[in-house]
Amino acid sequence: MQYCLAAIPVVVFFLTINACTVKRAPVLAGTIPKLAAPSPGSEAFGEDLFQELCVDYDLDSDNQKRDKLVEVFNQLTKAAEVDHLPWHIYLFNAPETVDIRAVNGNYIFVWSGVLDAVENDDELAGLLACELSHTLAHQNDPVEFTITSDVLFNVMELATSLGIMVASQGAVVIGGQGWMKWAYVELADLDPLDFEYSEEHEREAAEIALLIISRTQYPPQALINFWKRVAGDEALHAKFERFSRGLSPQDRVAMIEKLIFKPPEGNNQLAKKPEQ
């Protein structure tokens, strides 16, 4: 009971701290955002994640698969007019893992199970475009805290440490700084490899992705075909559960169809582009 009472301030803190984070400005509808070159710190962040992943996964040695992946991705960055920036795209040999993660620093991680699940380059382009769009929209930038939230973190770290020490009669002592920020990032699913975007962010990224695809030879309908197939195949649906990030295939299909067939003003070319 004492431990529960000591933890109450922590719960209240996590419920209120979200209001003290820096909010990202939404992307103007019908536009592909411009992107500045990543800072050295951002690239180091992505490189550290890459090294961590290399502990658990080997890089795929199939050069044909990797070359195809890079070829499709390069066409997307060219269409988005960000091909002048450094991009780091890696293919991991993991047939049972179906996932793509775009993280801060212009790093794109692809697990080979994706290449086995797509039926053609059109579907692969659609999935990659969506991940690229999360980066263009700065949706995968590390969470930023305001000065107010920094003060709250410091105060709550001290209060929580003292509360737990008193409740445990000195048996449990928490030392060090920054542990509460780490706990917040973990509990709020803000870790870059586990991050789940809100439905609003997914819609924003899908709109950007469709604009990018409209500038390539890839038909946007392929993205709908892919998610419809995932929705209708239980085994495939289960494999893509992590990649779906909390948004069901059915909801994703409905969202993309609405964007294609009822696009924002000036984007009617999305609905007109034929499937090849």
Contacts in CASP RR format, 6 or more apart in sequence:
PFRMAT RR
TARGET T0000
AUTHOR 0000-0000-0000
METHOD contacts of the structure
MODEL  1
MQYCLAAIPVVVFFLTINACTVKRAPVLAGTIPKLAAPSPGSEAFGEDLF
QELCVDYDLDSDNQKRDKLVEVFNQLTKAAEVDHLPWHIYLFNAPETVDI
RAVNGNYIFVWSGVLDAVENDDELAGLLACELSHTLAHQNDPVEFTITSD
VLFNVMELATSLGIMVASQGAVVIGGQGWMKWAYVELADLDPLDFEYSEE
HEREAAEIALLIISRTQYPPQALINFWKRVAGDEALHAKFERFSRGLSPQ
DRVAMIEKLIFKPPEGNNQLAKKPEQ
2 167 0 8 1.000
2 168 0 8 1.000
3 164 0 8 1.000
3 167 0 8 1.000
3 168 0 8 1.000
5 167 0 8 1.000
6 160 0 8 1.000
6 163 0 8 1.000
6 164 0 8 1.000
6 166 0 8 1.000
6 167 0 8 1.000
7 160 0 8 1.000
9 156 0 8 1.000
9 159 0 8 1.000
9 160 0 8 1.000
10 156 0 8 1.000
10 160 0 8 1.000
10 180 0 8 1.000
13 152 0 8 1.000
13 156 0 8 1.000
13 180 0 8 1.000
14 184 0 8 1.000
14 187 0 8 1.000
14 188 0 8 1.000
16 152 0 8 1.000
17 145 0 8 1.000
17 149 0 8 1.000
17 152 0 8 1.000
17 153 0 8 1.000
17 184 0 8 1.000
18 188 0 8 1.000
20 145 0 8 1.000
20 146 0 8 1.000
20 148 0 8 1.000
20 149 0 8 1.000
20 152 0 8 1.000
21 143 0 8 1.000
21 144 0 8 1.000
21 145 0 8 1.000
21 146 0 8 1.000
21 149 0 8 1.000
22 143 0 8 1.000
22 144 0 8 1.000
22 145 0 8 1.000
22 146 0 8 1.000
24 137 0 8 1.000
24 138 0 8 1.000
24 139 0 8 1.000
24 141 0 8 1.000
26 204 0 8 1.000
27 33 0 8 1.000
27 136 0 8 1.000
27 137 0 8 1.000
27 204 0 8 1.000
27 207 0 8 1.000
27 208 0 8 1.000
29 207 0 8 1.000
29 264 0 8 1.000
30 207 0 8 1.000
30 211 0 8 1.000
30 264 0 8 1.000
30 266 0 8 1.000
30 267 0 8 1.000
31 211 0 8 1.000
32 80 0 8 1.000
32 81 0 8 1.000
32 136 0 8 1.000
32 208 0 8 1.000
32 211 0 8 1.000
32 212 0 8 1.000
33 136 0 8 1.000
33 137 0 8 1.000
33 138 0 8 1.000
33 208 0 8 1.000
34 81 0 8 1.000
34 82 0 8 1.000
35 82 0 8 1.000
35 85 0 8 1.000
35 135 0 8 1.000
35 136 0 8 1.000
37 85 0 8 1.000
37 86 0 8 1.000
38 85 0 8 1.000
38 86 0 8 1.000
38 104 0 8 1.000
38 105 0 8 1.000
38 106 0 8 1.000
39 105 0 8 1.000
41 105 0 8 1.000
42 104 0 8 1.000
42 105 0 8 1.000
42 106 0 8 1.000
43 86 0 8 1.000
43 88 0 8 1.000
43 105 0 8 1.000
43 106 0 8 1.000
45 103 0 8 1.000
45 104 0 8 1.000
45 105 0 8 1.000
45 142 0 8 1.000
46 88 0 8 1.000
46 103 0 8 1.000
46 104 0 8 1.000
46 105 0 8 1.000
46 107 0 8 1.000
47 88 0 8 1.000
47 107 0 8 1.000
49 103 0 8 1.000
49 107 0 8 1.000
49 109 0 8 1.000
49 192 0 8 1.000
49 193 0 8 1.000
50 88 0 8 1.000
50 90 0 8 1.000
50 107 0 8 1.000
50 109 0 8 1.000
53 90 0 8 1.000
53 92 0 8 1.000
53 109 0 8 1.000
53 193 0 8 1.000
57 92 0 8 1.000
57 93 0 8 1.000
57 94 0 8 1.000
57 97 0 8 1.000
57 111 0 8 1.000
58 92 0 8 1.000
58 93 0 8 1.000
59 90 0 8 1.000
59 91 0 8 1.000
59 92 0 8 1.000
59 93 0 8 1.000
60 66 0 8 1.000
60 91 0 8 1.000
60 92 0 8 1.000
60 93 0 8 1.000
60 112 0 8 1.000
61 93 0 8 1.000
62 93 0 8 1.000
62 112 0 8 1.000
65 91 0 8 1.000
65 112 0 8 1.000
65 115 0 8 1.000
66 91 0 8 1.000
68 115 0 8 1.000
68 121 0 8 1.000
68 124 0 8 1.000
69 89 0 8 1.000
69 91 0 8 1.000
69 110 0 8 1.000
69 115 0 8 1.000
69 124 0 8 1.000
69 128 0 8 1.000
70 89 0 8 1.000
72 121 0 8 1.000
72 124 0 8 1.000
72 125 0 8 1.000
72 128 0 8 1.000
73 87 0 8 1.000
73 89 0 8 1.000
73 108 0 8 1.000
73 128 0 8 1.000
73 132 0 8 1.000
74 83 0 8 1.000
75 125 0 8 1.000
75 216 0 8 1.000
75 217 0 8 1.000
75 218 0 8 1.000
76 125 0 8 1.000
76 128 0 8 1.000
76 129 0 8 1.000
76 132 0 8 1.000
76 212 0 8 1.000
76 213 0 8 1.000
76 216 0 8 1.000
77 83 0 8 1.000
77 85 0 8 1.000
77 87 0 8 1.000
77 132 0 8 1.000
79 212 0 8 1.000
79 213 0 8 1.000
79 215 0 8 1.000
79 216 0 8 1.000
80 132 0 8 1.000
80 136 0 8 1.000
80 212 0 8 1.000
80 215 0 8 1.000
82 136 0 8 1.000
85 106 0 8 1.000
86 106 0 8 1.000
87 106 0 8 1.000
87 108 0 8 1.000
88 105 0 8 1.000
88 106 0 8 1.000
88 107 0 8 1.000
88 108 0 8 1.000
89 107 0 8 1.000
89 108 0 8 1.000
89 110 0 8 1.000
90 107 0 8 1.000
90 108 0 8 1.000
90 109 0 8 1.000
90 110 0 8 1.000
91 110 0 8 1.000
91 111 0 8 1.000
91 112 0 8 1.000
91 115 0 8 1.000
92 109 0 8 1.000
92 110 0 8 1.000
92 111 0 8 1.000
92 112 0 8 1.000
93 112 0 8 1.000
94 111 0 8 1.000
94 112 0 8 1.000
94 113 0 8 1.000
95 112 0 8 1.000
95 113 0 8 1.000
95 116 0 8 1.000
96 113 0 8 1.000
96 239 0 8 1.000
97 111 0 8 1.000
97 112 0 8 1.000
97 113 0 8 1.000
97 242 0 8 1.000
98 111 0 8 1.000
98 113 0 8 1.000
98 114 0 8 1.000
98 117 0 8 1.000
98 239 0 8 1.000
98 240 0 8 1.000
98 242 0 8 1.000
98 243 0 8 1.000
99 109 0 8 1.000
99 110 0 8 1.000
99 111 0 8 1.000
99 114 0 8 1.000
99 242 0 8 1.000
99 243 0 8 1.000
100 108 0 8 1.000
100 109 0 8 1.000
100 110 0 8 1.000
100 111 0 8 1.000
100 114 0 8 1.000
100 127 0 8 1.000
100 128 0 8 1.000
100 131 0 8 1.000
100 243 0 8 1.000
101 108 0 8 1.000
101 109 0 8 1.000
101 131 0 8 1.000
101 192 0 8 1.000
101 193 0 8 1.000
102 108 0 8 1.000
102 109 0 8 1.000
102 131 0 8 1.000
102 132 0 8 1.000
102 134 0 8 1.000
102 135 0 8 1.000
102 140 0 8 1.000
103 109 0 8 1.000
103 140 0 8 1.000
103 192 0 8 1.000
103 193 0 8 1.000
104 135 0 8 1.000
104 140 0 8 1.000
104 141 0 8 1.000
104 142 0 8 1.000
104 192 0 8 1.000
105 135 0 8 1.000
106 135 0 8 1.000
108 128 0 8 1.000
108 131 0 8 1.000
108 132 0 8 1.000
110 128 0 8 1.000
113 239 0 8 1.000
114 124 0 8 1.000
114 127 0 8 1.000
114 243 0 8 1.000
115 124 0 8 1.000
117 236 0 8 1.000
117 239 0 8 1.000
117 240 0 8 1.000
118 124 0 8 1.000
118 127 0 8 1.000
118 226 0 8 1.000
119 225 0 8 1.000
119 226 0 8 1.000
119 229 0 8 1.000
120 222 0 8 1.000
121 218 0 8 1.000
122 218 0 8 1.000
122 219 0 8 1.000
122 222 0 8 1.000
122 275 0 8 1.000
122 276 0 8 1.000
123 222 0 8 1.000
123 223 0 8 1.000
123 225 0 8 1.000
123 226 0 8 1.000
125 213 0 8 1.000
125 216 0 8 1.000
125 218 0 8 1.000
125 222 0 8 1.000
126 209 0 8 1.000
126 213 0 8 1.000
126 218 0 8 1.000
126 220 0 8 1.000
126 222 0 8 1.000
126 223 0 8 1.000
126 226 0 8 1.000
127 223 0 8 1.000
127 226 0 8 1.000
129 208 0 8 1.000
129 209 0 8 1.000
129 210 0 8 1.000
129 212 0 8 1.000
129 213 0 8 1.000
130 205 0 8 1.000
130 206 0 8 1.000
130 209 0 8 1.000
130 223 0 8 1.000
132 209 0 8 1.000
132 212 0 8 1.000
133 204 0 8 1.000
133 205 0 8 1.000
133 206 0 8 1.000
133 208 0 8 1.000
133 209 0 8 1.000
133 212 0 8 1.000
134 140 0 8 1.000
134 197 0 8 1.000
134 201 0 8 1.000
134 205 0 8 1.000
136 208 0 8 1.000
137 201 0 8 1.000
137 204 0 8 1.000
137 205 0 8 1.000
137 208 0 8 1.000
139 197 0 8 1.000
139 201 0 8 1.000
139 204 0 8 1.000
139 205 0 8 1.000
140 192 0 8 1.000
140 195 0 8 1.000
142 192 0 8 1.000
143 185 0 8 1.000
143 188 0 8 1.000
143 190 0 8 1.000
145 153 0 8 1.000
145 181 0 8 1.000
153 178 0 8 1.000
153 180 0 8 1.000
153 181 0 8 1.000
153 184 0 8 1.000
154 177 0 8 1.000
156 180 0 8 1.000
157 177 0 8 1.000
157 178 0 8 1.000
157 179 0 8 1.000
157 180 0 8 1.000
160 174 0 8 1.000
160 180 0 8 1.000
161 173 0 8 1.000
161 174 0 8 1.000
161 175 0 8 1.000
164 172 0 8 1.000
164 173 0 8 1.000
164 174 0 8 1.000
165 172 0 8 1.000
165 173 0 8 1.000
165 174 0 8 1.000
184 190 0 8 1.000
185 191 0 8 1.000
189 195 0 8 1.000
189 196 0 8 1.000
195 245 0 8 1.000
196 245 0 8 1.000
196 246 0 8 1.000
197 205 0 8 1.000
197 245 0 8 1.000
199 247 0 8 1.000
199 251 0 8 1.000
199 255 0 8 1.000
202 245 0 8 1.000
202 247 0 8 1.000
202 252 0 8 1.000
202 255 0 8 1.000
203 255 0 8 1.000
203 259 0 8 1.000
206 252 0 8 1.000
206 255 0 8 1.000
206 256 0 8 1.000
206 259 0 8 1.000
207 259 0 8 1.000
207 264 0 8 1.000
209 223 0 8 1.000
210 220 0 8 1.000
210 223 0 8 1.000
210 256 0 8 1.000
210 259 0 8 1.000
210 260 0 8 1.000
210 263 0 8 1.000
210 267 0 8 1.000
210 270 0 8 1.000
211 267 0 8 1.000
211 270 0 8 1.000
213 219 0 8 1.000
213 220 0 8 1.000
213 223 0 8 1.000
214 220 0 8 1.000
214 267 0 8 1.000
214 269 0 8 1.000
214 270 0 8 1.000
214 273 0 8 1.000
217 276 0 8 1.000
218 276 0 8 1.000
219 273 0 8 1.000
219 274 0 8 1.000
219 275 0 8 1.000
219 276 0 8 1.000
220 256 0 8 1.000
220 260 0 8 1.000
220 270 0 8 1.000
220 273 0 8 1.000
221 260 0 8 1.000
221 275 0 8 1.000
222 275 0 8 1.000
223 256 0 8 1.000
224 253 0 8 1.000
224 256 0 8 1.000
224 257 0 8 1.000
224 260 0 8 1.000
227 249 0 8 1.000
227 252 0 8 1.000
227 253 0 8 1.000
227 256 0 8 1.000
228 249 0 8 1.000
228 253 0 8 1.000
229 236 0 8 1.000
230 236 0 8 1.000
230 237 0 8 1.000
230 240 0 8 1.000
230 244 0 8 1.000
230 249 0 8 1.000
231 237 0 8 1.000
231 248 0 8 1.000
231 249 0 8 1.000
231 250 0 8 1.000
231 253 0 8 1.000
232 249 0 8 1.000
237 249 0 8 1.000
240 249 0 8 1.000
244 252 0 8 1.000
247 255 0 8 1.000
259 270 0 8 1.000
260 270 0 8 1.000
260 271 0 8 1.000
261 271 0 8 1.000
263 270 0 8 1.000
263 271 0 8 1.000
END
